[in-house]
Amino acid sequence: MGDEREAFSLRALCRAYGIDASVPSRAIRAGELPAARLGKRRFLILRADWEKFVRRKAVQPDSHAACVVEQRLRRERGKPPAA
């Protein structure tokens, strides 16, 4: 990636990873992504915390689409839907 910082401001994180600011902002508000508040508006996010958050989300998709796909695959395999 080229940027080897240990911590990012919200804006720098979004630039470095090519993401929209709403992704980490929502995660911070939900308590899913630890961040230190610097002043009134600025956040500092550790690279390790961001990468842990991304791995957790990649392993455990919680979207409706993921649930629909999983149910369809279970039906095709002849297994009962998960409760």
C-alpha positions as CSV (number, residue, x, y, z in Angstrom):
1,M,0.0,0.0,0.0
2,G,2.9,2.3,0.5
3,D,1.6,4.2,3.6
4,E,3.1,2.5,6.6
5,R,1.6,4.7,9.3
6,E,0.7,3.1,12.7
7,A,-2.3,5.5,13.1
8,F,-4.5,7.6,10.8
9,S,-6.9,10.4,11.0
10,L,-10.3,9.5,9.6
11,R,-9.6,11.4,6.4
12,A,-6.1,9.8,6.0
13,L,-7.5,6.3,6.6
14,C,-10.2,6.8,3.9
15,R,-7.6,8.0,1.5
16,A,-5.1,5.2,2.2
17,Y,-7.7,2.5,1.9
18,G,-9.9,4.1,-0.8
19,I,-13.1,3.9,1.2
20,D,-15.9,6.3,2.0
21,A,-15.8,8.1,5.4
22,S,-19.2,6.6,6.3
23,V,-17.7,3.1,6.8
24,P,-15.3,3.9,9.7
25,S,-17.6,6.7,11.0
26,R,-20.5,4.3,11.5
27,A,-18.2,1.7,13.0
28,I,-16.8,4.2,15.5
29,R,-20.3,5.4,16.5
30,A,-21.4,1.7,16.9
31,G,-18.4,1.0,19.1
32,E,-17.1,-1.6,16.6
33,L,-13.9,0.4,15.8
34,P,-11.9,1.9,18.6
35,A,-10.8,5.5,18.0
36,A,-9.3,8.3,20.1
37,R,-11.0,11.6,19.8
38,L,-8.7,14.5,19.3
39,G,-10.5,17.8,19.9
40,K,-14.1,18.2,18.9
41,R,-14.2,16.5,15.5
42,R,-10.9,14.6,14.8
43,F,-10.4,10.9,15.4
44,L,-7.2,8.9,15.5
45,I,-7.6,5.2,14.4
46,L,-4.8,2.7,14.9
47,R,-3.9,0.6,11.8
48,A,-4.0,-2.6,13.9
49,D,-7.6,-1.7,15.1
50,W,-8.7,-1.0,11.5
51,E,-7.2,-4.2,10.1
52,K,-8.8,-6.2,13.0
53,F,-12.2,-4.6,12.2
54,V,-11.9,-5.4,8.5
55,R,-10.9,-9.0,9.2
56,R,-13.8,-9.4,11.6
57,K,-16.3,-8.0,9.0
58,A,-14.9,-10.1,6.2
59,V,-15.3,-13.3,8.2
60,Q,-18.7,-12.5,9.5
61,P,-20.8,-10.8,6.9
62,D,-24.0,-9.4,8.4
63,S,-25.7,-8.1,5.3
64,H,-29.1,-9.3,4.1
65,A,-27.6,-10.4,0.8
66,A,-25.2,-12.8,2.6
67,C,-28.1,-14.3,4.5
68,V,-30.1,-14.8,1.3
69,V,-27.2,-16.5,-0.5
70,E,-26.6,-18.8,2.5
71,Q,-30.2,-19.8,2.6
72,R,-30.2,-20.5,-1.2
73,L,-27.1,-22.6,-0.9
74,R,-28.6,-24.6,2.0
75,R,-31.7,-25.3,0.0
76,E,-29.6,-26.4,-3.0
77,R,-27.7,-28.8,-0.8
78,G,-30.9,-30.1,0.8
79,K,-30.1,-28.8,4.3
80,P,-32.7,-27.1,6.5
81,P,-32.5,-23.3,6.8
82,A,-30.4,-22.1,9.8
83,A,-32.4,-20.8,12.7
